[in-house]
Amino acid sequence: MKRLVYLGLIMLAGSTFNTFAQESDSTGMPGDNFDLQGALNLFKESKNLEDFEKKLNSESSHVNNLDLNGDNKIDYIRVIDKKEGNSHAILLQIPVNKKESQDIAAIAIEKKSDKEAQLQIIGNESIYGEETIMEPIDEKEIKKSSGPATLSAPVIVFVNVWYWPCVQYIYDPFYDPWYSPYYWGYYPSWWNPWPPVYYHVYYQRMYYYHGWCQYTPYYHVPHARAIYASNHSNSNTVRKRYESQRAAYRGRSSYNNESANGSKGRVETGKTQPATGRAGTELKKEPVRPATANPQRQTTKREVPRPIREGENNRGTIRENNKGNTRTVEPARRNPTTTPQPRPVERPQRIERQPRPVERSPQRVNPQPQRQTQPARQAPVNRPVVRPGNGGGRGR
């Protein structure tokens, strides 16, 4: 009997410690309900991106536990591939409403050589509080001899993902980048959303996928990450809904960094620190002189650069190869003691209108008939008269 009670106390203590560990791992952000290692494990087991999208949205996979719009139903995650050269950014995205979409994470892949590829999964800042990077690792033990003793130390080797079926699929020469056909209000017939579970239940389910990936602050696939940075989507609705959780997360992260670094961590936005000199002493600030009621404005001259083009005429002189010119500017001076004199008003002179001339219709003029000129007479021609020999009479 005592032994059973003792075993019960041990189990109760273990469950209490496990619950405390789960609560300490929780960030309060929606990223607690989407495990990056679990998503990467589904990607490793998928034959193509369509199969990967189906596994993400299957209840049996236990990876998706997100409810961003607050309707007490799991949201559908669509997969979109953005490709540039040998780099891919596979976006995991949720349509929040008809106009907005929210990225959850992106799988960034780069081809390093003919049969070598490397990837990282990057969690979105709006979902995880800060940009979270994870990558698969492979721990191998190598023996190092140090004197008479033989020691073994784990060496972290990056995993070559070239032989993953999904990676082979996207690097096929005839591959067309996958774009999910589903959107807000239009989902596959096989998909039935289910209610989300509590975090401690979800944590127990995700524990199975852990142990083969690590967090890293470095981008080992910078080109693929640049593709994701230029194509990511953030929803204003999601940002407003989780604004308080994000503020609490950032405050806790800043406090943890300052405690770990001896209060020399990151400085929160909006807080200023006094300026210090090289010896660590605080620099003194010069007193600011208050402005007087009637300040005396002094004539100040300032030089304003005015570029002059090559060969441009500047006040009658042509300057070649001149890179610029300066001119003094004097502000307008106003004397407040003198009273302004009234300005005489000039009235315009009255212009007398002249009567408008009456336009008369033109008189009709009958055209005169043209005189016909007589043709010129030709001068008479003196021709010789030939008389017949019989005296001009008729013949007998």
SVG drawing of the C-alpha trace seen along z (x, -y; Angstrom):
<svg xmlns="http://www.w3.org/2000/svg" viewBox="-28 -109 77 111">
<polyline fill="none" stroke="black" stroke-width="0.4" points="0.0,0.0 2.8,-2.4 4.5,-1.5 1.4,-2.4 1.1,-5.7 4.7,-6.5 4.4,-5.7 1.3,-7.9 3.1,-10.8 6.0,-10.4 3.5,-10.4 1.7,-13.5 5.0,-15.3 6.1,-14.3 2.8,-15.5 3.0,-18.8 6.6,-19.4 5.5,-18.6 2.6,-21.1 5.0,-23.7 7.4,-23.1 4.6,-23.5 3.5,-26.7 7.0,-28.0 7.4,-27.1 4.3,-29.0 4.8,-32.5 1.2,-33.5 1.5,-34.2 -0.5,-32.3 2.7,-30.5 2.2,-28.2 -0.4,-26.5 1.7,-25.7 4.9,-23.7 7.6,-24.4 9.4,-21.1 6.1,-19.3 5.5,-21.2 9.0,-20.5 8.5,-16.8 5.3,-16.7 7.3,-18.4 9.9,-15.7 7.4,-12.9 5.3,-14.5 5.8,-13.5 4.9,-17.0 3.5,-20.3 -0.1,-19.3 0.3,-16.3 2.1,-18.6 -0.8,-21.0 -3.3,-18.2 -1.2,-16.8 -1.0,-20.3 -4.8,-20.5 -5.5,-17.0 -6.7,-16.6 -4.7,-13.3 -1.4,-15.1 -2.0,-17.3 0.2,-20.1 -2.3,-22.8 -4.0,-24.2 -4.5,-27.8 -7.6,-29.9 -6.6,-33.4 -10.1,-34.8 -11.6,-33.6 -14.5,-31.5 -13.5,-28.4 -12.6,-26.5 -9.2,-25.5 -8.1,-27.7 -7.1,-26.3 -3.4,-26.7 -2.6,-27.1 0.8,-26.5 2.3,-28.9 5.7,-28.4 7.8,-31.5 10.7,-30.6 13.6,-32.6 16.4,-30.6 17.5,-27.8 15.9,-29.3 12.4,-28.6 10.3,-30.2 7.3,-28.0 4.8,-30.1 2.4,-28.7 -0.5,-31.2 -4.0,-31.5 -6.8,-33.5 -8.1,-35.5 -11.0,-37.2 -11.9,-38.2 -9.2,-40.8 -6.4,-39.8 -4.1,-36.8 -1.5,-36.0 1.7,-34.2 2.5,-31.6 5.9,-30.5 8.0,-29.9 10.3,-27.0 13.3,-28.5 15.3,-26.2 18.5,-26.7 20.4,-24.4 24.1,-24.4 25.4,-22.1 24.3,-19.4 23.1,-17.0 23.1,-19.2 20.3,-21.4 19.8,-23.2 16.7,-24.5 15.4,-26.5 11.9,-27.1 11.2,-30.7 8.4,-31.6 6.6,-34.9 7.1,-37.7 3.4,-38.5 2.7,-34.8 5.8,-34.0 6.6,-37.5 9.9,-37.6 11.3,-35.9 12.0,-32.3 14.4,-30.2 14.8,-26.4 16.7,-23.9 17.3,-20.1 20.6,-18.9 22.5,-15.6 24.6,-14.9 27.6,-12.7 30.1,-11.7 33.8,-11.7 36.5,-10.5 39.3,-12.9 42.3,-11.8 43.7,-14.0 46.6,-12.3 45.9,-8.9 42.1,-9.6 39.8,-9.3 36.9,-11.8 34.0,-12.0 32.2,-15.3 29.1,-15.8 29.7,-17.6 26.6,-19.3 26.4,-18.7 23.8,-20.4 21.5,-18.0 21.5,-17.6 17.8,-17.6 18.4,-17.0 17.0,-13.4 13.7,-14.4 10.8,-13.6 9.4,-17.0 12.7,-18.7 13.2,-16.4 9.7,-17.4 10.3,-21.2 13.7,-20.8 12.3,-18.8 13.1,-20.5 9.4,-20.5 8.1,-21.7 5.7,-24.6 5.6,-26.5 2.7,-25.3 0.0,-27.8 -2.9,-26.6 -6.3,-27.0 -8.1,-27.5 -9.0,-30.9 -11.4,-32.4 -14.8,-30.7 -13.6,-28.1 -12.0,-25.0 -11.6,-21.3 -14.5,-19.0 -12.5,-16.6 -11.7,-19.3 -13.8,-19.7 -12.5,-22.2 -12.4,-21.0 -12.3,-23.0 -8.8,-23.9 -7.4,-22.2 -5.7,-23.7 -2.0,-24.3 -1.0,-21.6 -2.8,-19.0 -1.3,-20.3 2.2,-20.3 1.9,-16.6 1.0,-15.8 3.9,-17.9 6.5,-16.3 6.7,-13.4 8.1,-15.6 10.9,-17.3 14.6,-16.4 15.8,-16.6 15.9,-20.4 17.5,-23.4 17.0,-27.1 19.5,-29.4 19.9,-33.2 21.6,-32.9 20.3,-32.8 22.1,-29.9 19.8,-30.4 19.9,-34.2 18.6,-34.2 15.5,-32.2 14.9,-34.3 15.1,-37.4 12.3,-36.0 10.2,-35.4 10.8,-38.9 9.6,-40.4 6.5,-38.3 5.3,-37.9 1.7,-38.9 0.6,-40.3 -3.0,-40.8 -4.0,-44.0 -6.8,-42.1 -4.4,-39.6 -2.0,-42.3 -4.7,-44.2 -6.1,-41.0 -2.7,-39.9 -1.3,-43.4 -1.4,-42.9 0.2,-39.4 2.9,-40.8 3.6,-43.6 3.8,-41.1 6.1,-38.9 8.5,-41.7 8.6,-42.9 9.4,-39.5 12.1,-38.9 13.7,-42.2 13.7,-41.4 15.2,-38.0 17.9,-39.5 18.8,-42.2 18.9,-39.6 21.1,-37.2 23.5,-39.9 23.8,-41.8 21.3,-44.5 23.3,-45.1 20.7,-43.6 18.5,-45.3 16.9,-48.6 13.2,-48.8 11.8,-51.2 10.8,-54.6 13.3,-54.5 16.4,-56.7 19.6,-56.4 21.8,-59.3 24.7,-60.1 28.1,-59.1 31.6,-60.1 34.6,-57.9 35.2,-57.6 31.6,-56.6 30.6,-59.9 27.3,-61.5 27.7,-64.4 26.4,-67.7 23.7,-69.3 24.0,-73.0 21.1,-75.2 18.6,-76.2 18.1,-79.9 14.4,-80.9 13.1,-82.9 12.4,-86.6 9.2,-88.3 10.7,-90.8 13.9,-89.2 16.2,-91.3 16.7,-89.6 20.2,-89.9 21.2,-89.7 22.5,-86.3 24.3,-85.1 24.2,-81.6 25.7,-80.1 23.4,-78.1 25.0,-75.9 23.5,-76.5 24.7,-74.1 25.6,-75.6 25.6,-73.5 28.5,-73.4 28.5,-76.4 25.6,-78.1 25.6,-81.9 25.8,-83.2 25.3,-87.0 27.0,-87.6 30.0,-85.3 30.3,-81.8 31.9,-79.3 33.0,-76.0 33.5,-72.9 32.0,-74.6 30.8,-72.1 28.7,-74.7 28.4,-78.2 27.6,-79.9 25.5,-83.0 24.7,-84.9 21.1,-85.1 20.0,-87.9 16.6,-87.5 14.1,-90.3 14.3,-92.9 11.2,-94.3 11.3,-97.5 8.6,-97.1 9.0,-100.8 8.0,-102.5 4.3,-102.7 3.3,-101.6 2.2,-104.5 -1.1,-104.1 -0.6,-103.1 -2.3,-105.5 -5.0,-103.9 -4.8,-104.5 -8.1,-104.6 -8.2,-103.6 -9.2,-106.4 -12.6,-106.3 -12.6,-105.4 -15.3,-107.0 -17.0,-104.6 -17.2,-105.6 -20.4,-105.0 -20.2,-101.9 -20.1,-102.5 -23.1,-101.4 -22.3,-98.8 -24.1,-99.4 -24.8,-96.8 -22.7,-97.2 -24.5,-98.7 -25.2,-96.5 -23.3,-97.5 -24.6,-96.4 -21.8,-95.2 -21.3,-97.1 -21.3,-95.1 -17.9,-95.0 -17.6,-96.7 -16.8,-94.5 -13.9,-95.8 -13.9,-95.6 -11.4,-93.4 -8.5,-95.2 -8.7,-95.7 -6.0,-94.3 -4.2,-96.6 -5.2,-96.2 -2.9,-94.2 -2.1,-95.6 -2.5,-92.8 -1.8,-93.1 -4.9,-93.0 -4.7,-90.5 -7.0,-91.3 -7.8,-88.7 -6.7,-89.1 -10.2,-89.2 -11.1,-92.2 -12.7,-90.4 -15.7,-89.3 -17.1,-85.9 -15.9,-83.9 -17.8,-83.9"/>
</svg>
